[in-house]
Amino acid sequence: MSRVVLTQIALLVLSALALIAALWLGPTPLANPFAADEATHTIVWDIRFPRALTAWLVGAALGLTGAALQGLLRNPLADSGVLGLSGFAALGAVIAFAFGFAAFAPALALVLALLAAIIVTGLGWAARGPASLALIGVGLSSFAGGLIALALNLAPNPGALADLVNWTLGSVEGRSLEHVALVGAFLIVGACFIFAAARGLQALTLGEEAAAAIGANLSRTRTLIILGAAACTGGAVAVAGVIGFVGVAAPHLVRGLIGHDPARLLAPSALMGATLLVCADVAVRLLPTDTELKLGVAAALIGGPVFALIAGRLASRGGDA
């Protein structure tokens, strides 16, 4: 049995154990999470199960997106923020919160993430090499940041900004099966796009010119990856808010186990991202604090050092990916 298959089986087991732990552990201790009494059923299946499954799907979406974009850009520091997808998704939610129609925040986050993907894809047809795509993304991220600041300055509903702050910190608290269905649907769509581009990602490891020489359709690969990343990112941000670093950390953690083939990294990175986020959510529920630590904060505390470690290794190797 190959190392890739063994790694995937191990990650499946770990993610299943993390989900079971998420049902068992929490601020209300349970002797048996599968007991038949009504109180236990409500806590486990109405509160903890949708929350844990939402965290699993959001983590999988972010991990898969990070692996795909790192393969496309050939940069282990890439994630959805690099191409401006997260920035535009956040902009959609900011507009909704700031102007008094918070119920539409998830929908606007999805729409603007897809808009960013369309812009990147359109400009990317003329882009030559991953550096051009990254520069396009940096420009879009900066533009989204400026629009967010403008929306906050013009907001006629400043009282809603407290909700916006909570959302930007990232959380899966209080999520329901409707949220599970939403992020799951966009994860499936995004995964279909991304896995359809897997062979193109493998070809890109040879370099742009060599990949084109062996018949790889680079424009198609870019388009599929960007649209898939937009679907995954938009769904994740719409449901859980802004959660960073998972897309960077998950591929890096599995790369040492199965190598640098970007196509082989896709599924394991999704499983690692799912496991990381479920474990982080269990941790924030168990912390003895007066108010629950936001999941995005916990993810940053875990992912930040990993990001710094990757950047340090790149610097020590002269910046090579």
PyMOL commands that set and color helices and strands:
alter all, ss='L'
color gray80, all
select helices_A, chain A and resi 3-24+38-73+85-98+102-124+130-154+158-168+177-196+198-204+208-213+218-240+246-258+262-286+295-316
alter helices_A, ss='H'
color red, helices_A
deselect
rebuild
show_as cartoon
